[in-house]
Amino acid sequence: MMRKSDRRPPWQWFGIISLMFSAILAGTAAHAATLRRGSSANGSASGGTGTFLSGYFDFGPAGDNLLRLENPTSANGNLCAMIYVFNASESMGECCGCLITPNELLQDSMKTVLGPGWGFSGGTPATGVIQVISALPNNGRLCSPFQLYTPTPTLNGWITHAQSVGTFTGLTEVSLVDNGSADPAEATSLINVCGAIIGNGSGSGSCTCPRAE
């Protein structure tokens, strides 16, 4: 039962209800904006601000994968995607450095990125791992993955997998995982191993940068 103290003129109740409805709408809009930004439940952006991205490729029976890399802001100017590719046995077989200007998108088939230049015997693998370091240019205005560089955020990346499970065949796009920053030992190893496979005189070991379209 409504107490005497709760009895208000109708116009006051209308004002209170309007305020409550406005608050609900504002909260819903804020939540929708958060989802559009890809933020997690605790409010941290899923795009991240790290410099070390990683993911996997798997050609499988369904065919190719598509790699996309983006420099989403002009805050740090031109950035390099230092790309390092491993087979499923953890051996690096290719690397390359790709310049990405602000707001530019590079994209290409993973088979095209890998090409025929796998750095050791056994041929280009059908499955493996790709690691990408976001860094400032270190060779004039170019990108050398086997020379020292300064990791600098922030690039975004995605891989689209063509998957076949039973009778189902479809495409799945996943973001490259933002791992924060590579630990010093890992960062040094990437540069040194890349230099070894490109500089061994075989002419192999260098991947091809995705194209700007």
DRENVOVEX-258664 format. One record per residue (C-alpha): residue in three letters; x, y, z. Coordinates in steps of 0.25 Angstrom, whole numbers. Layout:
# residues N
@code ALA	px X	py Y	pz Z
...
# end
This chain:
# residues 213
@code MET	px 0	py 0	pz 0
@code MET	px 5	py 14	pz -3
@code ARG	px 8	py 22	pz 9
@code LYS	px 3	py 36	pz 11
@code SER	px 17	py 41	pz 9
@code ASP	px 18	py 34	pz -5
@code ARG	px 6	py 41	pz -10
@code ARG	px 11	py 51	pz -21
@code PRO	px 3	py 59	pz -31
@code PRO	px 2	py 51	pz -45
@code TRP	px 12	py 61	pz -51
@code GLN	px 23	py 58	pz -41
@code TRP	px 22	py 43	pz -44
@code PHE	px 22	py 46	pz -59
@code GLY	px 35	py 53	pz -57
@code ILE	px 41	py 42	pz -49
@code ILE	px 38	py 31	pz -59
@code SER	px 43	py 40	pz -70
@code LEU	px 57	py 41	pz -63
@code MET	px 57	py 26	pz -60
@code PHE	px 54	py 23	pz -75
@code SER	px 65	py 33	pz -80
@code ALA	px 75	py 26	pz -70
@code ILE	px 72	py 12	pz -76
@code LEU	px 73	py 17	pz -90
@code ALA	px 87	py 24	pz -87
@code GLY	px 92	py 11	pz -81
@code THR	px 87	py 3	pz -92
@code ALA	px 94	py 12	pz -102
@code ALA	px 107	py 12	pz -94
@code HIS	px 107	py -3	pz -94
@code ALA	px 104	py -4	pz -109
@code ALA	px 116	py 5	pz -112
@code THR	px 125	py -3	pz -103
@code LEU	px 121	py -16	pz -111
@code ARG	px 124	py -8	pz -124
@code ARG	px 137	py -5	pz -119
@code GLY	px 140	py -19	pz -116
@code SER	px 143	py -16	pz -101
@code SER	px 143	py -27	pz -91
@code ALA	px 134	py -27	pz -79
@code ASN	px 144	py -20	pz -70
@code GLY	px 144	py -9	pz -80
@code SER	px 158	py -11	pz -86
@code ALA	px 159	py -10	pz -101
@code SER	px 160	py -24	pz -108
@code GLY	px 169	py -17	pz -119
@code GLY	px 179	py -15	pz -108
@code THR	px 192	py -6	pz -108
@code GLY	px 202	py -17	pz -108
@code THR	px 213	py -19	pz -119
@code PHE	px 214	py -34	pz -120
@code LEU	px 202	py -41	pz -128
@code SER	px 201	py -56	pz -131
@code GLY	px 192	py -66	pz -138
@code TYR	px 191	py -78	pz -146
@code PHE	px 189	py -82	pz -160
@code ASP	px 183	py -95	pz -165
@code PHE	px 181	py -98	pz -179
@code GLY	px 175	py -112	pz -177
@code PRO	px 166	py -118	pz -187
@code ALA	px 158	py -105	pz -189
@code GLY	px 169	py -97	pz -195
@code ASP	px 175	py -84	pz -192
@code ASN	px 175	py -73	pz -181
@code LEU	px 174	py -58	pz -182
@code LEU	px 183	py -49	pz -174
@code ARG	px 179	py -35	pz -171
@code LEU	px 188	py -24	pz -163
@code GLU	px 184	py -10	pz -160
@code ASN	px 191	py 2	pz -155
@code PRO	px 178	py 9	pz -148
@code THR	px 184	py 22	pz -144
@code SER	px 193	py 33	pz -148
@code ALA	px 198	py 34	pz -133
@code ASN	px 211	py 27	pz -136
@code GLY	px 212	py 30	pz -151
@code ASN	px 217	py 19	pz -160
@code LEU	px 219	py 6	pz -154
@code CYS	px 225	py -7	pz -158
@code ALA	px 219	py -21	pz -157
@code MET	px 231	py -30	pz -154
@code ILE	px 225	py -43	pz -158
@code TYR	px 231	py -57	pz -153
@code VAL	px 226	py -70	pz -158
@code PHE	px 228	py -83	pz -151
@code ASN	px 223	py -97	pz -155
@code ALA	px 216	py -106	pz -145
@code SER	px 229	py -111	pz -139
@code GLU	px 233	py -97	pz -135
@code SER	px 244	py -95	pz -146
@code MET	px 244	py -81	pz -152
@code GLY	px 244	py -83	pz -167
@code GLU	px 241	py -69	pz -172
@code CYS	px 241	py -54	pz -168
@code CYS	px 238	py -40	pz -174
@code GLY	px 236	py -26	pz -170
@code CYS	px 224	py -18	pz -176
@code LEU	px 222	py -3	pz -175
@code ILE	px 208	py 1	pz -172
@code THR	px 204	py 16	pz -172
@code PRO	px 194	py 22	pz -163
@code ASN	px 180	py 16	pz -166
@code GLU	px 185	py 7	pz -176
@code LEU	px 180	py -8	pz -178
@code LEU	px 189	py -19	pz -183
@code GLN	px 183	py -32	pz -187
@code ASP	px 186	py -44	pz -195
@code SER	px 185	py -59	pz -196
@code MET	px 194	py -66	pz -186
@code LYS	px 199	py -75	pz -197
@code THR	px 203	py -63	pz -205
@code VAL	px 210	py -57	pz -192
@code LEU	px 218	py -70	pz -190
@code GLY	px 221	py -73	pz -205
@code PRO	px 231	py -84	pz -209
@code GLY	px 242	py -78	pz -201
@code TRP	px 241	py -86	pz -188
@code GLY	px 255	py -86	pz -181
@code PHE	px 258	py -100	pz -180
@code SER	px 255	py -114	pz -186
@code GLY	px 241	py -120	pz -185
@code GLY	px 234	py -109	pz -192
@code THR	px 224	py -99	pz -188
@code PRO	px 216	py -104	pz -176
@code ALA	px 201	py -106	pz -177
@code THR	px 199	py -101	pz -162
@code GLY	px 207	py -92	pz -154
@code VAL	px 209	py -80	pz -145
@code ILE	px 210	py -65	pz -149
@code GLN	px 216	py -55	pz -140
@code VAL	px 216	py -40	pz -143
@code ILE	px 223	py -29	pz -135
@code SER	px 218	py -15	pz -137
@code ALA	px 230	py -6	pz -138
@code LEU	px 236	py 7	pz -143
@code PRO	px 243	py 7	pz -157
@code ASN	px 258	py 3	pz -154
@code ASN	px 264	py 4	pz -168
@code GLY	px 262	py 18	pz -172
@code ARG	px 247	py 18	pz -175
@code LEU	px 247	py 3	pz -178
@code CYS	px 245	py -9	pz -169
@code SER	px 256	py -19	pz -166
@code PRO	px 252	py -31	pz -158
@code PHE	px 266	py -36	pz -155
@code GLN	px 272	py -23	pz -150
@code LEU	px 269	py -16	pz -137
@code TYR	px 256	py -8	pz -136
@code THR	px 248	py -1	pz -126
@code PRO	px 235	py -8	pz -123
@code THR	px 223	py 2	pz -123
@code PRO	px 208	py 0	pz -122
@code THR	px 199	py -2	pz -129
@code LEU	px 195	py -11	pz -140
@code ASN	px 183	py -19	pz -142
@code GLY	px 182	py -32	pz -149
@code TRP	px 172	py -43	pz -153
@code ILE	px 173	py -57	pz -160
@code THR	px 161	py -63	pz -167
@code HIS	px 162	py -78	pz -167
@code ALA	px 155	py -87	pz -178
@code GLN	px 150	py -98	pz -169
@code SER	px 144	py -112	pz -172
@code VAL	px 138	py -120	pz -160
@code GLY	px 130	py -132	pz -165
@code THR	px 120	py -128	pz -175
@code PHE	px 121	py -113	pz -171
@code THR	px 130	py -103	pz -178
@code GLY	px 131	py -89	pz -175
@code LEU	px 140	py -76	pz -172
@code THR	px 144	py -72	pz -158
@code GLU	px 151	py -59	pz -156
@code VAL	px 159	py -58	pz -143
@code SER	px 167	py -46	pz -137
@code LEU	px 182	py -48	pz -135
@code VAL	px 184	py -49	pz -120
@code ASP	px 190	py -37	pz -113
@code ASN	px 201	py -43	pz -104
@code GLY	px 206	py -30	pz -99
@code SER	px 221	py -29	pz -102
@code ALA	px 231	py -40	pz -105
@code ASP	px 240	py -43	pz -94
@code PRO	px 255	py -39	pz -97
@code ALA	px 260	py -53	pz -100
@code GLU	px 248	py -56	pz -110
@code ALA	px 250	py -42	pz -117
@code THR	px 265	py -44	pz -118
@code SER	px 263	py -59	pz -124
@code LEU	px 253	py -54	pz -134
@code ILE	px 263	py -44	pz -140
@code ASN	px 275	py -53	pz -139
@code VAL	px 268	py -66	pz -145
@code CYS	px 262	py -57	pz -156
@code GLY	px 275	py -52	pz -160
@code ALA	px 281	py -66	pz -160
@code ILE	px 271	py -72	pz -170
@code ILE	px 271	py -59	pz -179
@code GLY	px 286	py -58	pz -179
@code ASN	px 290	py -72	pz -181
@code GLY	px 291	py -70	pz -196
@code SER	px 280	py -79	pz -201
@code GLY	px 271	py -68	pz -206
@code SER	px 260	py -74	pz -197
@code GLY	px 254	py -70	pz -184
@code SER	px 247	py -57	pz -188
@code CYS	px 232	py -56	pz -188
@code THR	px 224	py -46	pz -196
@code CYS	px 217	py -34	pz -190
@code PRO	px 202	py -34	pz -191
@code ARG	px 197	py -24	pz -201
@code ALA	px 190	py -10	pz -199
@code GLU	px 176	py -10	pz -206
# end
